[in-house]
Amino acid sequence: GWHGRCEPTPGGPNRGLPMPAAAKPLKVSIFEARHVTVGAWVTVRGRITVPPGVFSGRVAYLQDQTCGIRVYLPNDHRAWARLGDRWEVTGHIGLYHGELQLKVSDRGDVRDLGSGEPPHPLPIGSGVMVEPYEGMLVMLDGWAVDFERGGGFWTDDGTGWARVYIDRDTYIRRPWMEVGQPLQVVGIVSQYTNDDDPGGGYRLLPRYPYDLVVGQPLTPQDFAWPELLPETGY
């Protein structure tokens, strides 16, 4: 039959053009994935800092040596993980209420690469909990300065206020505290902007009840942080 994918071959036998190579996703670090164009198709590798089922059945967080990112899984993903498990994920870069995320279209685009050590939270100041740390597991030491209905609150270590938001899907209950109470919070730096707050919306999302420690902030000499992690990751 007739088709138009041929090279000009005057006086010679017909010769078809080579088929175009299939498009492939870019294999990048998470830092690089965070700096490509929205809509880009990428593959990243990292360790699980939030397994599916903590914030939502379709949401996980992945982190490598460079950065962290929110992963939005397909409805039928069937993925399960423990903290520290290594994943390779392919998807498209997009935005969810201002936060960068990797949206996965097919459950086959999530590969389990085996277990690993849970990443340690990065200690940062409350006043610098902004874009460069979005998607990362961090730790804040500070003092309670204000409270919200629904369990959220604000903390400050002297460098600026930081919002701590308790996601209802975690079933965390805010421990009793008062203004000036010293505390330590571990969680994921997230962003949720809306029409009322178009320029910020950064907040810290604790994952488990033990991510909130009220009282005198603990030091590395008090305990090795990962020892308190649950066995199942849920």
Phi, psi and chi 1 to 4 in degrees:
 res  aa     phi    psi   chi1   chi2   chi3   chi4
   1 GLY       -  164.8      -      -      -      -
   2 TRP   -77.4  136.1  172.3  -97.5      -      -
   3 HIS  -150.3  156.7   66.6   89.4      -      -
   4 GLY   -96.8    3.3      -      -      -      -
   5 ARG   -91.1   66.9  -68.8 -168.1   52.5   79.0
   6 CYS  -130.7  150.8  -72.8      -      -      -
   7 GLU   -81.9  151.9  -63.5  178.4   -5.6      -
   8 PRO   -67.5  123.6  -16.1   28.9      -      -
   9 THR  -135.1   69.4   54.2      -      -      -
  10 PRO   -56.7  125.7  -19.7   31.0      -      -
  11 GLY    74.5    2.5      -      -      -      -
  12 GLY  -121.3  177.2      -      -      -      -
  13 PRO   -67.4  152.2   25.0  -34.2      -      -
  14 ASN   -63.0  145.5  -65.3  -26.1      -      -
  15 ARG  -141.8  119.1 -174.4  167.6   62.6 -117.7
  16 GLY   -73.7  150.6      -      -      -      -
  17 LEU   -69.7  148.2  -70.5  169.4      -      -
  18 PRO   -64.8  145.2   22.3  -32.4      -      -
  19 MET   -68.4  140.2  -64.4  -61.2  -67.4      -
  20 PRO   -63.7  145.5   23.4  -33.1      -      -
  21 ALA   -67.0  141.6      -      -      -      -
  22 ALA   -64.9  140.0      -      -      -      -
  23 ALA   -65.0  142.2      -      -      -      -
  24 LYS  -127.0  148.1  -65.5 -177.6  179.1 -179.7
  25 PRO   -69.9  154.0   25.3  -33.8      -      -
  26 LEU   -74.9  129.4  -62.6  170.7      -      -
  27 LYS   -92.5  112.5  -69.5 -170.9  175.5 -178.0
  28 VAL  -138.8  164.7  -66.3      -      -      -
  29 SER   -73.9  166.2   69.6      -      -      -
  30 ILE   -66.2  -35.6  -65.4  178.9      -      -
  31 PHE   -59.5  -44.9  176.4   84.0      -      -
  32 GLU   -66.6  -37.6  -68.8  167.8  -28.8      -
  33 ALA   -61.9  -31.5      -      -      -      -
  34 ARG   -76.0   -8.1  -62.5 -171.6   61.1   87.7
  35 HIS  -120.3   13.7  -68.8   81.4      -      -
  36 VAL   -94.2  175.1  -62.7      -      -      -
  37 THR   -69.4  141.3  -55.0      -      -      -
  38 VAL   -57.5  132.8  168.6      -      -      -
  39 GLY   100.5  -12.0      -      -      -      -
  40 ALA   -63.7  147.4      -      -      -      -
  41 TRP  -100.8  116.1 -168.4   28.9      -      -
  42 VAL  -134.7  160.1  -58.8      -      -      -
  43 THR  -122.2  129.3  -64.7      -      -      -
  44 VAL  -129.4  159.3  -61.1      -      -      -
  45 ARG  -125.9  147.4  -71.1 -174.2  174.9 -172.1
  46 GLY  -176.0 -174.9      -      -      -      -
  47 ARG  -108.8  146.1  -67.9 -173.2  -71.4  170.7
  48 ILE   -73.0  124.8  -68.6  -68.2      -      -
  49 THR  -106.4  -22.5   54.1      -      -      -
  50 VAL  -138.3  112.4 -179.0      -      -      -
  51 PRO   -73.3  159.2  -12.6   27.1      -      -
  52 PRO   -58.1  140.5  -18.8   29.2      -      -
  53 GLY   103.2   -8.1      -      -      -      -
  54 VAL   -87.6  -60.0  175.0      -      -      -
  55 PHE   -88.3  -32.1  -63.9  147.6      -      -
  56 SER  -169.2  156.0  160.9      -      -      -
  57 GLY   -65.0  -19.1      -      -      -      -
  58 ARG  -111.1    4.6  -63.4  178.1   63.4 -179.7
  59 VAL  -114.7  132.7  171.7      -      -      -
  60 ALA  -136.3  165.4      -      -      -      -
  61 TYR  -125.5  138.4  -83.2   84.6      -      -
  62 LEU  -124.4  142.3 -162.8   65.8      -      -
  63 GLN  -143.3  137.7 -176.8  170.6  -47.5      -
  64 ASP  -116.9 -161.5   64.0    8.2      -      -
  65 GLN   -72.2   -9.6  -61.5   90.3  -20.5      -
  66 THR  -107.8  -34.1   65.2      -      -      -
  67 CYS  -171.8 -178.9 -137.4      -      -      -
  68 GLY  -131.8  164.3      -      -      -      -
  69 ILE  -156.5  148.5 -164.6  167.3      -      -
  70 ARG   -77.8  135.8 -175.5 -178.3 -162.5  -96.8
  71 VAL  -117.2  125.3  177.1      -      -      -
  72 TYR  -107.8  114.9 -171.4   64.6      -      -
  73 LEU   -91.4  156.4  -60.6  164.0      -      -
  74 PRO   -67.6  160.6   20.4  -29.6      -      -
  75 ASN   -60.0  -31.9 -167.6   44.7      -      -
  76 ASP  -105.6   33.7   62.2  -15.0      -      -
  77 HIS   -65.6  -36.9   65.1   83.7      -      -
  78 ARG    61.5   17.3  -58.3 -178.6 -172.9  176.6
  79 ALA   -83.1  143.9      -      -      -      -
  80 TRP  -138.7  146.7 -176.4   88.9      -      -
  81 ALA  -156.0  157.3      -      -      -      -
  82 ARG  -107.0  162.2  -65.6 -176.2  179.0 -176.7
  83 LEU   -57.5  131.9  -67.1  171.7      -      -
  84 GLY    93.2  -14.0      -      -      -      -
  85 ASP   -58.9  145.5  -76.6   -1.3      -      -
  86 ARG   -98.0  127.6  -64.5  176.4  -65.4  116.1
  87 TRP  -121.9  150.4  -83.7   12.7      -      -
  88 GLU  -115.1  124.9 -179.4 -179.7   83.9      -
  89 VAL  -127.7  134.1 -177.9      -      -      -
  90 THR  -116.4  132.7  -61.1      -      -      -
  91 GLY  -172.5 -172.7      -      -      -      -
  92 HIS  -107.0  137.2  -69.6   86.1      -      -
  93 ILE   -73.5  131.7  -63.3  -65.3      -      -
  94 GLY  -149.1 -172.9      -      -      -      -
  95 LEU  -124.8  140.3  -68.3  171.4      -      -
  96 TYR  -126.3  102.8  176.7   75.9      -      -
  97 HIS    50.8   42.1  -68.7  -82.1      -      -
  98 GLY    94.1  -17.2      -      -      -      -
  99 GLU   -91.9  134.6 -179.5  172.1   -4.2      -
 100 LEU   -71.0  138.2 -154.7   72.0      -      -
 101 GLN  -143.0  160.2   71.1  172.5    4.5      -
 102 LEU  -107.0  111.3 -176.8   60.4      -      -
 103 LYS   -94.5  122.2 -174.1  174.6 -178.3  179.9
 104 VAL   -98.5  130.2 -177.1      -      -      -
 105 SER   -94.6  -27.9  -60.7      -      -      -
 106 ASP  -130.9  135.5 -171.5  -78.4      -      -
 107 ARG   -63.5  -22.2   67.6 -173.9 -174.7 -155.4
 108 GLY   -70.9   -9.1      -      -      -      -
 109 ASP   -87.7    7.9  -72.5  -25.0      -      -
 110 VAL  -115.1  116.0  177.0      -      -      -
 111 ARG  -112.4  127.9  -68.6 -179.0   56.2 -151.4
 112 ASP   -84.7  119.2 -174.4  -12.3      -      -
 113 LEU  -101.0    7.8  -57.2  178.7      -      -
 114 GLY   110.2  174.2      -      -      -      -
 115 SER   -80.8  163.5   60.8      -      -      -
 116 GLY  -160.8  175.9      -      -      -      -
 117 GLU   -77.1  136.9  -69.6  -64.1  -39.6      -
 118 PRO   -61.5  134.9  -20.8   31.9      -      -
 119 PRO   -62.3  143.8  -19.3   30.9      -      -
 120 HIS   -79.4  144.7  -71.5 -118.0      -      -
 121 PRO   -68.6  144.9   24.9  -32.8      -      -
 122 LEU   -89.5  119.6  176.5   68.9      -      -
 123 PRO   -69.6  128.0  -16.4   30.5      -      -
 124 ILE  -136.3  166.0   65.9  170.2      -      -
 125 GLY   -80.9  148.3      -      -      -      -
 126 SER   -62.9  -28.8   57.6      -      -      -
 127 GLY   -80.0   -5.8      -      -      -      -
 128 VAL  -115.8   19.2  -62.1      -      -      -
 129 MET   -79.8   74.8 -162.4 -178.1   70.7      -
 130 VAL  -133.1 -162.0  -69.6      -      -      -
 131 GLU   -46.5  -48.1 -177.6   67.8   30.0      -
 132 PRO   -58.5  -22.9  -25.5   36.0      -      -
 133 TYR  -101.5    1.6  -61.3  106.1      -      -
 134 GLU   -57.4  132.6 -175.4 -174.7  -82.7      -
 135 GLY    86.8   -4.2      -      -      -      -
 136 MET   -99.4  154.6  -69.0 -170.8   65.8      -
 137 LEU   -85.7  119.1 -177.3   69.0      -      -
 138 VAL  -131.7  171.4  -55.0      -      -      -
 139 MET  -133.6  131.8  179.0  169.9   62.0      -
 140 LEU  -115.4  133.6  -59.2 -179.3      -      -
 141 ASP  -110.4  131.2  -80.1  -44.1      -      -
 142 GLY  -173.0 -154.4      -      -      -      -
 143 TRP  -132.1  144.2  -67.9  -93.7      -      -
 144 ALA   -67.4  131.9      -      -      -      -
 145 VAL  -123.2  -19.4  -69.3      -      -      -
 146 ASP  -164.9  161.0 -160.1    6.7      -      -
 147 PHE  -132.2  152.0  -56.3   97.7      -      -
 148 GLU  -118.9  154.4  -61.2  176.6   -8.2      -
 149 ARG   -66.1  142.4  -65.4 -177.8   61.9 -177.6
 150 GLY    96.3   -3.8      -      -      -      -
 151 GLY   108.5  -14.1      -      -      -      -
 152 GLY   -71.7  162.9      -      -      -      -
 153 PHE  -159.4  174.5   59.8   94.6      -      -
 154 TRP  -120.9  142.9  -65.1   76.9      -      -
 155 THR  -129.1  156.4 -178.2      -      -      -
 156 ASP  -147.8  133.6 -174.9    7.7      -      -
 157 ASP  -106.9   11.9   64.1   -0.5      -      -
 158 GLY   103.9  -10.3      -      -      -      -
 159 THR  -103.1   -6.0   63.2      -      -      -
 160 GLY   142.2  157.8      -      -      -      -
 161 TRP   -75.7  145.5  -74.2   29.3      -      -
 162 ALA  -133.1  136.7      -      -      -      -
 163 ARG   -89.1  133.9 -174.4 -175.0 -178.4 -152.2
 164 VAL  -110.3  119.4  178.4      -      -      -
 165 TYR  -112.2  127.3  177.4   80.4      -      -
 166 ILE   -98.3  110.0  -61.8  177.8      -      -
 167 ASP   -68.4  132.0 -169.8  -58.9      -      -
 168 ARG   -62.7  -26.8   66.9 -179.3   64.8 -176.2
 169 ASP   -70.4  -15.1  -71.2  -25.5      -      -
 170 THR   -82.1  -17.3   63.0      -      -      -
 171 TYR    58.9   26.7  -62.6  101.9      -      -
 172 ILE   -79.5  134.0  -63.3  173.1      -      -
 173 ARG  -104.4  128.4  -64.0 -175.8   64.9 -177.9
 174 ARG   -60.6  124.5 -175.5 -179.7   68.8 -158.8
 175 PRO   -66.0  158.2   22.3  -30.4      -      -
 176 TRP   -62.5  132.9 -178.2   88.4      -      -
 177 MET  -156.9  162.8   64.2  179.2   75.3      -
 178 GLU  -132.9  165.8   59.4 -173.7   10.9      -
 179 VAL   -57.3  132.0  171.3      -      -      -
 180 GLY    93.3   -7.0      -      -      -      -
 181 GLN   -68.2  128.3 -170.1   90.7   23.1      -
 182 PRO   -71.7  144.0   24.6  -32.2      -      -
 183 LEU  -154.5  163.9   51.8   89.3      -      -
 184 GLN  -131.5  132.7 -177.3 -178.9   80.1      -
 185 VAL  -129.7  129.9 -172.1      -      -      -
 186 VAL  -110.4  138.8  170.6      -      -      -
 187 GLY   179.2 -174.7      -      -      -      -
 188 ILE   -97.9  132.3  -61.8  -68.5      -      -
 189 VAL   -75.7  120.2  178.8      -      -      -
 190 SER  -124.3  169.6  173.1      -      -      -
 191 GLN  -137.8  135.9 -176.0 -180.0 -176.3      -
 192 TYR  -143.3  100.1 -168.0   95.0      -      -
 193 THR  -102.5  153.5   57.7      -      -      -
 194 ASN  -145.7 -173.9   51.6   43.9      -      -
 195 ASP   -63.3  -26.8  -67.0  -21.1      -      -
 196 ASP   -82.2  -18.0  -62.2  -33.1      -      -
 197 ASP  -141.0   67.3 -175.1   17.7      -      -
 198 PRO   -74.2  -14.2   29.1  -34.7      -      -
 199 GLY  -106.1    3.4      -      -      -      -
 200 GLY  -153.9 -112.7      -      -      -      -
 201 GLY    85.8   15.7      -      -      -      -
 202 TYR   -74.7  138.1  -67.7  102.0      -      -
 203 ARG  -150.7  160.6   70.0  -99.0  178.6   92.4
 204 LEU  -102.6  129.2 -171.6   65.6      -      -
 205 LEU  -107.8  101.5  -56.0  178.9      -      -
 206 PRO   -66.7  149.2   21.0  -28.7      -      -
 207 ARG  -101.7  -36.4  -52.0  156.0  -59.2  164.0
 208 TYR  -134.9  160.9  -52.3  105.1      -      -
 209 PRO   -55.9  -36.8  -28.2   36.0      -      -
 210 TYR   -74.6   -2.8   57.7   77.1      -      -
 211 ASP   -72.9  -11.2  -79.2  -18.4      -      -
 212 LEU  -112.2  116.1  -59.3  175.4      -      -
 213 VAL  -120.1  114.1  179.2      -      -      -
 214 VAL  -101.2  139.1  178.4      -      -      -
 215 GLY   124.6 -154.7      -      -      -      -
 216 GLN   -68.0  122.0 -175.3   62.2   36.1      -
 217 PRO   -54.4  136.0  -24.5   34.3      -      -
 218 LEU   -76.5  154.3  -58.8  178.7      -      -
 219 THR  -112.0  164.0   66.9      -      -      -
 220 PRO   -57.0  -23.1  -26.2   35.5      -      -
 221 GLN   -75.9  -19.0  -71.0   73.1   33.9      -
 222 ASP   -74.6  -38.1  -67.1  -38.7      -      -
 223 PHE  -165.7  158.6   65.0   86.1      -      -
 224 ALA   -84.8  117.5      -      -      -      -
 225 TRP   -50.1  -48.4  177.3   80.4      -      -
 226 PRO   -66.7  -10.0  -20.0   33.7      -      -
 227 GLU   -62.1  -21.5  -67.8  177.4    0.8      -
 228 LEU   -91.3    4.6  -61.9 -177.6      -      -
 229 LEU   -71.9  146.8  -64.2  176.2      -      -
 230 PRO   -72.6  160.4   28.7  -35.2      -      -
 231 GLU   -72.8  -36.3  -70.1  -63.1  -36.3      -
 232 THR   -90.2  -22.9   62.3      -      -      -
 233 GLY    85.3    5.0      -      -      -      -
 234 TYR  -113.8      -  -78.0   83.2      -      -
